[in-house]
Amino acid sequence: MNVAAAPIDLAVIGGTGLYQLADLQDVESHQPVTRYGAPSGPVRIGTLDGHRVAFLARHGEGHSLPPHQINYRANLAALQALGAQRVLALNTVGGITERFGPRVLGCPDQLIDYTWGRISTLCEEPGTEVLHVDFGEPYTRSLREAVVAAAARAGVALVDGGCYGATQGPRLETRAEIARMKRDGCDLVGMTGMPEAGLAREFGLDYACLAIVANWAAGAGQDPDEVITLQDVLDNVAAASSGLPPLLRAVLAG
Ligand code: HPA
């Protein structure tokens, strides 16, 4: 693709229940095609308090793509080609440990990847350089710290740290799977955290996750028989999202 890339202050990838950034002004839409194919949908670039912000709905604006069919490489390649260096990933998740009940916002600092069969590297094609990027600290420390500090300044409650477990989906997990993830050290469970974070590292992008807890993961809440419904997920994401505009504004204000 060949797009003149004026820098973007922040790119935001929206997850389940988050298909647009309502406060963006003067929005232009881009439909880039990258060497990895087309991203999930249009990249909307606009301004927020005078800062250039890009937004991409990870599942498509009509939520048509399940987690394992998202072209994570194309999404990140498109944002990078349009001028983004910092990517804030919004991920709707289930909460496993006590600090992460429904409607909590979290900024995890670790992850475990349980996904399989997804294209998870830029080294997939024959002849590409083999990369072994360091991934001991999977999220970019400076961006995480900026998000945590911004939340404090904006008065938005945010849990700093925690381990995100990325599952294959699209089905939710069994109680035994969640119990195992808890024993493994996971605090949160979602379906889209990987390969996105690993690819961002390969692309050389700064990347952090803002997790929005939509439900107790299977068997993790008070009622072990609770059934997780999509409506509960969407209601809780909508309620927790009220903290996002002030948080994003504070991240941009730096
Ligand atoms: N598990 C996996 N992904 C999720 C969940 C969950 O409980 N809730 C929202 N995304």
py3Dmol code that shows the C-alpha trace and the ligand (Angstrom):
import py3Dmol

protein = """\
ATOM      1  CA  MET A   1       0.000   0.000   0.000  1.00  0.00           C
ATOM      2  CA  ASN A   2       1.108   3.524  -0.591  1.00  0.00           C
ATOM      3  CA  VAL A   3      -0.356   6.048   1.795  1.00  0.00           C
ATOM      4  CA  ALA A   4       1.389   9.240   2.849  1.00  0.00           C
ATOM      5  CA  ALA A   5       1.770   8.586   6.549  1.00  0.00           C
ATOM      6  CA  ALA A   6       1.320  11.661   8.716  1.00  0.00           C
ATOM      7  CA  PRO A   7       2.020  10.475  12.243  1.00  0.00           C
ATOM      8  CA  ILE A   8      -0.844   9.187  14.317  1.00  0.00           C
ATOM      9  CA  ASP A   9      -0.597   9.869  18.047  1.00  0.00           C
ATOM     10  CA  LEU A  10      -2.462   6.728  19.029  1.00  0.00           C
ATOM     11  CA  ALA A  11      -4.121   3.841  17.239  1.00  0.00           C
ATOM     12  CA  VAL A  12      -6.956   2.119  19.061  1.00  0.00           C
ATOM     13  CA  ILE A  13      -8.182  -1.358  18.178  1.00  0.00           C
ATOM     14  CA  GLY A  14     -11.710  -1.922  19.468  1.00  0.00           C
ATOM     15  CA  GLY A  15     -12.967  -5.314  20.620  1.00  0.00           C
ATOM     16  CA  THR A  16     -16.376  -6.884  21.220  1.00  0.00           C
ATOM     17  CA  GLY A  17     -18.958  -4.183  21.937  1.00  0.00           C
ATOM     18  CA  LEU A  18     -16.602  -1.365  20.849  1.00  0.00           C
ATOM     19  CA  TYR A  19     -17.046  -0.645  17.173  1.00  0.00           C
ATOM     20  CA  GLN A  20     -16.372   3.094  17.022  1.00  0.00           C
ATOM     21  CA  LEU A  21     -14.853   5.996  18.942  1.00  0.00           C
ATOM     22  CA  ALA A  22     -17.778   8.362  19.226  1.00  0.00           C
ATOM     23  CA  ASP A  23     -15.715  11.433  20.110  1.00  0.00           C
ATOM     24  CA  LEU A  24     -13.457  11.390  17.039  1.00  0.00           C
ATOM     25  CA  GLN A  25     -13.852  14.532  14.930  1.00  0.00           C
ATOM     26  CA  ASP A  26     -13.204  15.189  11.227  1.00  0.00           C
ATOM     27  CA  VAL A  27     -13.040  11.479  10.563  1.00  0.00           C
ATOM     28  CA  GLU A  28     -11.559  10.158   7.311  1.00  0.00           C
ATOM     29  CA  SER A  29     -11.948   6.504   6.428  1.00  0.00           C
ATOM     30  CA  HIS A  30      -9.202   4.435   4.875  1.00  0.00           C
ATOM     31  CA  GLN A  31      -9.592   1.007   3.300  1.00  0.00           C
ATOM     32  CA  PRO A  32      -5.975  -0.070   3.044  1.00  0.00           C
ATOM     33  CA  VAL A  33      -4.822  -3.362   1.567  1.00  0.00           C
ATOM     34  CA  THR A  34      -1.529  -4.561   2.952  1.00  0.00           C
ATOM     35  CA  ARG A  35       0.928  -7.256   1.878  1.00  0.00           C
ATOM     36  CA  TYR A  36      -0.940  -9.490   4.361  1.00  0.00           C
ATOM     37  CA  GLY A  37      -4.351  -8.695   2.875  1.00  0.00           C
ATOM     38  CA  ALA A  38      -7.177  -6.434   4.014  1.00  0.00           C
ATOM     39  CA  PRO A  39      -7.723  -5.446   7.648  1.00  0.00           C
ATOM     40  CA  SER A  40     -10.976  -6.212   9.476  1.00  0.00           C
ATOM     41  CA  GLY A  41     -12.623  -3.051   8.146  1.00  0.00           C
ATOM     42  CA  PRO A  42     -12.025   0.608   7.503  1.00  0.00           C
ATOM     43  CA  VAL A  43      -9.479   2.486   9.579  1.00  0.00           C
ATOM     44  CA  ARG A  44     -11.148   5.667  10.822  1.00  0.00           C
ATOM     45  CA  ILE A  45      -8.695   8.493  11.416  1.00  0.00           C
ATOM     46  CA  GLY A  46      -9.800  11.643  13.157  1.00  0.00           C
ATOM     47  CA  THR A  47      -8.851  14.085  15.860  1.00  0.00           C
ATOM     48  CA  LEU A  48      -9.465  13.974  19.573  1.00  0.00           C
ATOM     49  CA  ASP A  49      -8.502  17.141  21.443  1.00  0.00           C
ATOM     50  CA  GLY A  50      -6.260  18.043  18.508  1.00  0.00           C
ATOM     51  CA  HIS A  51      -4.451  14.677  18.469  1.00  0.00           C
ATOM     52  CA  ARG A  52      -4.603  12.341  15.474  1.00  0.00           C
ATOM     53  CA  VAL A  53      -6.186   9.070  16.469  1.00  0.00           C
ATOM     54  CA  ALA A  54      -6.880   5.984  14.359  1.00  0.00           C
ATOM     55  CA  PHE A  55      -9.570   3.475  15.180  1.00  0.00           C
ATOM     56  CA  LEU A  56     -10.088  -0.026  13.825  1.00  0.00           C
ATOM     57  CA  ALA A  57     -12.817  -2.462  14.894  1.00  0.00           C
ATOM     58  CA  ARG A  58     -10.997  -5.783  15.321  1.00  0.00           C
ATOM     59  CA  HIS A  59     -14.015  -7.961  14.521  1.00  0.00           C
ATOM     60  CA  GLY A  60     -15.259  -5.650  11.756  1.00  0.00           C
ATOM     61  CA  GLU A  61     -17.796  -2.920  12.359  1.00  0.00           C
ATOM     62  CA  GLY A  62     -20.662  -5.422  12.220  1.00  0.00           C
ATOM     63  CA  HIS A  63     -18.786  -7.950  14.378  1.00  0.00           C
ATOM     64  CA  SER A  64     -18.600 -10.395  11.494  1.00  0.00           C
ATOM     65  CA  LEU A  65     -15.180 -11.937  12.204  1.00  0.00           C
ATOM     66  CA  PRO A  66     -14.648 -14.558  14.908  1.00  0.00           C
ATOM     67  CA  PRO A  67     -11.363 -14.285  16.828  1.00  0.00           C
ATOM     68  CA  HIS A  68      -9.565 -17.064  14.908  1.00  0.00           C
ATOM     69  CA  GLN A  69     -10.428 -15.534  11.522  1.00  0.00           C
ATOM     70  CA  ILE A  70      -9.194 -12.016  12.225  1.00  0.00           C
ATOM     71  CA  ASN A  71      -6.296 -11.006   9.991  1.00  0.00           C
ATOM     72  CA  TYR A  72      -4.183  -9.680  12.870  1.00  0.00           C
ATOM     73  CA  ARG A  73      -1.200  -9.088  10.601  1.00  0.00           C
ATOM     74  CA  ALA A  74      -3.170  -6.981   8.141  1.00  0.00           C
ATOM     75  CA  ASN A  75      -4.731  -4.949  10.960  1.00  0.00           C
ATOM     76  CA  LEU A  76      -1.372  -4.010  12.449  1.00  0.00           C
ATOM     77  CA  ALA A  77       0.294  -3.536   9.055  1.00  0.00           C
ATOM     78  CA  ALA A  78      -2.496  -1.140   8.044  1.00  0.00           C
ATOM     79  CA  LEU A  79      -2.196   0.918  11.222  1.00  0.00           C
ATOM     80  CA  GLN A  80       1.581   1.081  10.862  1.00  0.00           C
ATOM     81  CA  ALA A  81       1.399   2.072   7.187  1.00  0.00           C
ATOM     82  CA  LEU A  82      -1.071   4.833   8.066  1.00  0.00           C
ATOM     83  CA  GLY A  83       1.462   6.297  10.492  1.00  0.00           C
ATOM     84  CA  ALA A  84       0.779   4.665  13.858  1.00  0.00           C
ATOM     85  CA  GLN A  85       3.570   3.745  16.257  1.00  0.00           C
ATOM     86  CA  ARG A  86       1.532   3.296  19.466  1.00  0.00           C
ATOM     87  CA  VAL A  87      -1.335   0.832  19.546  1.00  0.00           C
ATOM     88  CA  LEU A  88      -3.764   0.574  22.421  1.00  0.00           C
ATOM     89  CA  ALA A  89      -5.705  -2.671  22.151  1.00  0.00           C
ATOM     90  CA  LEU A  90      -9.132  -2.733  23.791  1.00  0.00           C
ATOM     91  CA  ASN A  91      -9.949  -6.325  24.682  1.00  0.00           C
ATOM     92  CA  THR A  92     -13.230  -7.533  26.111  1.00  0.00           C
ATOM     93  CA  VAL A  93     -12.425 -10.279  28.610  1.00  0.00           C
ATOM     94  CA  GLY A  94     -13.730 -12.535  31.339  1.00  0.00           C
ATOM     95  CA  GLY A  95     -12.416 -12.061  34.865  1.00  0.00           C
ATOM     96  CA  ILE A  96     -10.797 -15.001  36.646  1.00  0.00           C
ATOM     97  CA  THR A  97      -9.321 -13.608  39.859  1.00  0.00           C
ATOM     98  CA  GLU A  98     -10.901 -11.446  42.524  1.00  0.00           C
ATOM     99  CA  ARG A  99      -9.637  -8.044  41.363  1.00  0.00           C
ATOM    100  CA  PHE A 100     -11.213  -8.491  37.932  1.00  0.00           C
ATOM    101  CA  GLY A 101     -14.984  -8.542  38.370  1.00  0.00           C
ATOM    102  CA  PRO A 102     -17.423  -7.392  35.662  1.00  0.00           C
ATOM    103  CA  ARG A 103     -17.003  -3.746  34.527  1.00  0.00           C
ATOM    104  CA  VAL A 104     -13.440  -3.479  35.812  1.00  0.00           C
ATOM    105  CA  LEU A 105     -10.806  -1.956  33.510  1.00  0.00           C
ATOM    106  CA  GLY A 106      -7.360  -3.557  33.624  1.00  0.00           C
ATOM    107  CA  CYS A 107      -3.980  -3.054  32.023  1.00  0.00           C
ATOM    108  CA  PRO A 108      -2.292  -6.469  32.133  1.00  0.00           C
ATOM    109  CA  ASP A 109       1.475  -6.831  32.166  1.00  0.00           C
ATOM    110  CA  GLN A 110       1.774 -10.503  31.237  1.00  0.00           C
ATOM    111  CA  LEU A 111       0.081 -13.032  28.999  1.00  0.00           C
ATOM    112  CA  ILE A 112      -0.153 -16.739  28.287  1.00  0.00           C
ATOM    113  CA  ASP A 113      -1.071 -17.899  24.805  1.00  0.00           C
ATOM    114  CA  TYR A 114      -3.461 -20.875  24.556  1.00  0.00           C
ATOM    115  CA  THR A 115      -4.485 -20.173  20.955  1.00  0.00           C
ATOM    116  CA  TRP A 116      -3.626 -22.534  18.112  1.00  0.00           C
ATOM    117  CA  GLY A 117      -3.664 -22.591  14.333  1.00  0.00           C
ATOM    118  CA  ARG A 118      -3.529 -18.813  13.893  1.00  0.00           C
ATOM    119  CA  ILE A 119      -0.909 -17.111  11.764  1.00  0.00           C
ATOM    120  CA  SER A 120       1.154 -15.694  14.581  1.00  0.00           C
ATOM    121  CA  THR A 121       4.310 -14.358  12.980  1.00  0.00           C
ATOM    122  CA  LEU A 122       5.583 -12.236  10.120  1.00  0.00           C
ATOM    123  CA  CYS A 123       8.002 -15.089   9.283  1.00  0.00           C
ATOM    124  CA  GLU A 124       5.249 -17.255   7.791  1.00  0.00           C
ATOM    125  CA  GLU A 125       6.070 -16.754   4.123  1.00  0.00           C
ATOM    126  CA  PRO A 126       9.049 -18.626   2.641  1.00  0.00           C
ATOM    127  CA  GLY A 127      12.085 -16.412   2.296  1.00  0.00           C
ATOM    128  CA  THR A 128      11.124 -13.961   5.034  1.00  0.00           C
ATOM    129  CA  GLU A 129      13.729 -13.178   7.648  1.00  0.00           C
ATOM    130  CA  VAL A 130      13.332 -15.325  10.764  1.00  0.00           C
ATOM    131  CA  LEU A 131      12.648 -13.137  13.785  1.00  0.00           C
ATOM    132  CA  HIS A 132      13.056 -14.206  17.404  1.00  0.00           C
ATOM    133  CA  VAL A 133      11.838 -11.073  19.134  1.00  0.00           C
ATOM    134  CA  ASP A 134      12.197 -10.701  22.886  1.00  0.00           C
ATOM    135  CA  PHE A 135       8.759 -11.147  24.465  1.00  0.00           C
ATOM    136  CA  GLY A 136       9.575 -11.542  28.154  1.00  0.00           C
ATOM    137  CA  GLU A 137       7.605  -8.365  28.793  1.00  0.00           C
ATOM    138  CA  PRO A 138       4.847  -8.695  26.181  1.00  0.00           C
ATOM    139  CA  TYR A 139       3.373  -5.212  26.502  1.00  0.00           C
ATOM    140  CA  THR A 140       5.423  -2.059  25.921  1.00  0.00           C
ATOM    141  CA  ARG A 141       6.360  -0.727  29.313  1.00  0.00           C
ATOM    142  CA  SER A 142       6.294   2.971  28.375  1.00  0.00           C
ATOM    143  CA  LEU A 143       2.798   2.700  26.865  1.00  0.00           C
ATOM    144  CA  ARG A 144       1.499   0.665  29.822  1.00  0.00           C
ATOM    145  CA  GLU A 145       2.888   3.240  32.203  1.00  0.00           C
ATOM    146  CA  ALA A 146       1.315   6.035  30.165  1.00  0.00           C
ATOM    147  CA  VAL A 147      -2.081   4.308  30.352  1.00  0.00           C
ATOM    148  CA  VAL A 148      -1.838   3.663  34.087  1.00  0.00           C
ATOM    149  CA  ALA A 149      -0.718   7.240  34.812  1.00  0.00           C
ATOM    150  CA  ALA A 150      -3.434   8.647  32.548  1.00  0.00           C
ATOM    151  CA  ALA A 151      -6.104   6.661  34.370  1.00  0.00           C
ATOM    152  CA  ALA A 152      -4.910   8.034  37.702  1.00  0.00           C
ATOM    153  CA  ARG A 153      -4.928  11.617  36.373  1.00  0.00           C
ATOM    154  CA  ALA A 154      -8.372  11.181  34.843  1.00  0.00           C
ATOM    155  CA  GLY A 155      -9.786   9.550  37.983  1.00  0.00           C
ATOM    156  CA  VAL A 156     -10.682   6.375  36.068  1.00  0.00           C
ATOM    157  CA  ALA A 157     -10.366   3.207  38.161  1.00  0.00           C
ATOM    158  CA  LEU A 158      -7.927   0.794  36.500  1.00  0.00           C
ATOM    159  CA  VAL A 159      -6.190  -2.326  37.782  1.00  0.00           C
ATOM    160  CA  ASP A 160      -2.468  -2.117  37.023  1.00  0.00           C
ATOM    161  CA  GLY A 161      -1.018  -5.491  36.024  1.00  0.00           C
ATOM    162  CA  GLY A 162      -2.322  -9.020  35.734  1.00  0.00           C
ATOM    163  CA  CYS A 163      -1.945 -11.900  33.331  1.00  0.00           C
ATOM    164  CA  TYR A 164      -4.105 -12.197  30.208  1.00  0.00           C
ATOM    165  CA  GLY A 165      -4.787 -15.754  28.993  1.00  0.00           C
ATOM    166  CA  ALA A 166      -5.604 -15.870  25.271  1.00  0.00           C
ATOM    167  CA  THR A 167      -7.947 -18.730  24.320  1.00  0.00           C
ATOM    168  CA  GLN A 168      -8.995 -19.956  20.895  1.00  0.00           C
ATOM    169  CA  GLY A 169     -12.746 -19.433  21.103  1.00  0.00           C
ATOM    170  CA  PRO A 170     -15.166 -18.624  19.708  1.00  0.00           C
ATOM    171  CA  ARG A 171     -16.860 -20.741  22.367  1.00  0.00           C
ATOM    172  CA  LEU A 172     -16.388 -19.693  25.962  1.00  0.00           C
ATOM    173  CA  GLU A 173     -14.332 -21.894  28.257  1.00  0.00           C
ATOM    174  CA  THR A 174     -15.305 -24.809  30.474  1.00  0.00           C
ATOM    175  CA  ARG A 175     -15.040 -24.371  34.249  1.00  0.00           C
ATOM    176  CA  ALA A 176     -12.157 -26.835  34.246  1.00  0.00           C
ATOM    177  CA  GLU A 177     -10.318 -24.775  31.628  1.00  0.00           C
ATOM    178  CA  ILE A 178     -10.748 -21.632  33.704  1.00  0.00           C
ATOM    179  CA  ALA A 179      -9.636 -23.474  36.859  1.00  0.00           C
ATOM    180  CA  ARG A 180      -6.513 -24.581  34.984  1.00  0.00           C
ATOM    181  CA  MET A 181      -5.872 -21.061  33.710  1.00  0.00           C
ATOM    182  CA  LYS A 182      -6.170 -19.785  37.276  1.00  0.00           C
ATOM    183  CA  ARG A 183      -3.605 -22.358  38.425  1.00  0.00           C
ATOM    184  CA  ASP A 184      -1.393 -21.213  35.550  1.00  0.00           C
ATOM    185  CA  GLY A 185      -1.530 -17.650  36.878  1.00  0.00           C
ATOM    186  CA  CYS A 186      -4.070 -16.056  34.530  1.00  0.00           C
ATOM    187  CA  ASP A 187      -6.236 -13.217  35.868  1.00  0.00           C
ATOM    188  CA  LEU A 188      -8.156 -12.508  32.673  1.00  0.00           C
ATOM    189  CA  VAL A 189      -9.337 -14.548  29.723  1.00  0.00           C
ATOM    190  CA  GLY A 190     -10.003 -13.328  26.206  1.00  0.00           C
ATOM    191  CA  MET A 191      -9.819 -14.590  22.643  1.00  0.00           C
ATOM    192  CA  THR A 192      -7.993 -11.848  20.783  1.00  0.00           C
ATOM    193  CA  GLY A 193      -4.933 -10.906  22.846  1.00  0.00           C
ATOM    194  CA  MET A 194      -2.794 -13.236  20.759  1.00  0.00           C
ATOM    195  CA  PRO A 195      -1.294 -13.309  18.208  1.00  0.00           C
ATOM    196  CA  GLU A 196      -1.926  -9.552  18.178  1.00  0.00           C
ATOM    197  CA  ALA A 197       0.556  -8.670  20.937  1.00  0.00           C
ATOM    198  CA  GLY A 198       3.307 -10.891  19.520  1.00  0.00           C
ATOM    199  CA  LEU A 199       2.836  -9.517  16.028  1.00  0.00           C
ATOM    200  CA  ALA A 200       2.944  -5.952  17.328  1.00  0.00           C
ATOM    201  CA  ARG A 201       6.365  -6.759  18.785  1.00  0.00           C
ATOM    202  CA  GLU A 202       7.517  -8.178  15.444  1.00  0.00           C
ATOM    203  CA  PHE A 203       6.265  -5.052  13.675  1.00  0.00           C
ATOM    204  CA  GLY A 204       8.202  -2.914  16.184  1.00  0.00           C
ATOM    205  CA  LEU A 205       5.017  -1.209  17.368  1.00  0.00           C
ATOM    206  CA  ASP A 206       4.442  -0.010  20.925  1.00  0.00           C
ATOM    207  CA  TYR A 207       1.490  -2.009  22.181  1.00  0.00           C
ATOM    208  CA  ALA A 208      -0.545  -2.207  25.378  1.00  0.00           C
ATOM    209  CA  CYS A 209      -3.825  -3.877  26.296  1.00  0.00           C
ATOM    210  CA  LEU A 210      -6.734  -2.181  27.985  1.00  0.00           C
ATOM    211  CA  ALA A 211      -8.904  -5.043  29.154  1.00  0.00           C
ATOM    212  CA  ILE A 212     -12.603  -4.481  29.791  1.00  0.00           C
ATOM    213  CA  VAL A 213     -14.067  -7.159  32.015  1.00  0.00           C
ATOM    214  CA  ALA A 214     -17.471  -8.185  30.713  1.00  0.00           C
ATOM    215  CA  ASN A 215     -18.257 -11.192  32.921  1.00  0.00           C
ATOM    216  CA  TRP A 216     -16.880 -13.623  35.440  1.00  0.00           C
ATOM    217  CA  ALA A 217     -15.171 -16.374  33.481  1.00  0.00           C
ATOM    218  CA  ALA A 218     -16.826 -19.811  33.725  1.00  0.00           C
ATOM    219  CA  GLY A 219     -17.088 -20.838  37.368  1.00  0.00           C
ATOM    220  CA  ALA A 220     -15.088 -17.842  38.614  1.00  0.00           C
ATOM    221  CA  GLY A 221     -17.960 -15.824  40.117  1.00  0.00           C
ATOM    222  CA  GLN A 222     -20.068 -16.298  43.251  1.00  0.00           C
ATOM    223  CA  ASP A 223     -22.579 -18.458  41.427  1.00  0.00           C
ATOM    224  CA  PRO A 224     -20.642 -21.379  39.952  1.00  0.00           C
ATOM    225  CA  ASP A 225     -23.638 -22.312  37.769  1.00  0.00           C
ATOM    226  CA  GLU A 226     -23.945 -18.856  36.208  1.00  0.00           C
ATOM    227  CA  VAL A 227     -24.552 -18.883  32.451  1.00  0.00           C
ATOM    228  CA  ILE A 228     -22.724 -16.157  30.508  1.00  0.00           C
ATOM    229  CA  THR A 229     -24.989 -14.403  28.001  1.00  0.00           C
ATOM    230  CA  LEU A 230     -23.971 -12.104  25.165  1.00  0.00           C
ATOM    231  CA  GLN A 231     -26.389  -9.518  26.523  1.00  0.00           C
ATOM    232  CA  ASP A 232     -24.574  -9.444  29.885  1.00  0.00           C
ATOM    233  CA  VAL A 233     -21.268  -9.109  28.057  1.00  0.00           C
ATOM    234  CA  LEU A 234     -22.515  -6.198  25.945  1.00  0.00           C
ATOM    235  CA  ASP A 235     -24.255  -4.472  28.885  1.00  0.00           C
ATOM    236  CA  ASN A 236     -21.128  -4.640  31.017  1.00  0.00           C
ATOM    237  CA  VAL A 237     -18.853  -3.456  28.211  1.00  0.00           C
ATOM    238  CA  ALA A 238     -21.196  -0.527  27.587  1.00  0.00           C
ATOM    239  CA  ALA A 239     -21.191   0.373  31.294  1.00  0.00           C
ATOM    240  CA  ALA A 240     -17.406   0.051  31.676  1.00  0.00           C
ATOM    241  CA  SER A 241     -16.813   2.020  28.491  1.00  0.00           C
ATOM    242  CA  SER A 242     -17.885   5.253  30.146  1.00  0.00           C
ATOM    243  CA  GLY A 243     -14.325   5.405  31.494  1.00  0.00           C
ATOM    244  CA  LEU A 244     -12.746   5.166  28.052  1.00  0.00           C
ATOM    245  CA  PRO A 245     -13.150   8.704  26.654  1.00  0.00           C
ATOM    246  CA  PRO A 246     -11.570  10.418  29.698  1.00  0.00           C
ATOM    247  CA  LEU A 247      -8.856   7.767  29.800  1.00  0.00           C
ATOM    248  CA  LEU A 248      -8.013   8.145  26.102  1.00  0.00           C
ATOM    249  CA  ARG A 249      -7.997  11.925  26.395  1.00  0.00           C
ATOM    250  CA  ALA A 250      -5.588  11.693  29.320  1.00  0.00           C
ATOM    251  CA  VAL A 251      -3.315   9.261  27.426  1.00  0.00           C
ATOM    252  CA  LEU A 252      -3.212  11.711  24.516  1.00  0.00           C
ATOM    253  CA  ALA A 253      -2.583  14.690  26.781  1.00  0.00           C
ATOM    254  CA  GLY A 254       0.390  12.666  28.062  1.00  0.00           C
TER     255      GLY A 254
END
"""
ligand_1 = """\
10
HPA
N -13.841 -15.926 27.963
C -13.170 -15.605 26.831
N -13.340 -14.458 26.201
C -14.207 -13.577 26.714
C -14.934 -13.844 27.875
C -14.734 -15.077 28.532
O -15.350 -15.384 29.574
N -15.728 -12.766 28.111
C -15.467 -11.872 27.118
N -14.546 -12.357 26.273
"""
view = py3Dmol.view(width=600, height=400)
view.addModel(protein, "pdb")
view.setStyle({"model": 0}, {"cartoon": {"style": "trace"}})
view.addModel(ligand_1, "xyz")
view.setStyle({"model": 1}, {"stick": {}})
view.zoomTo()
view.show()
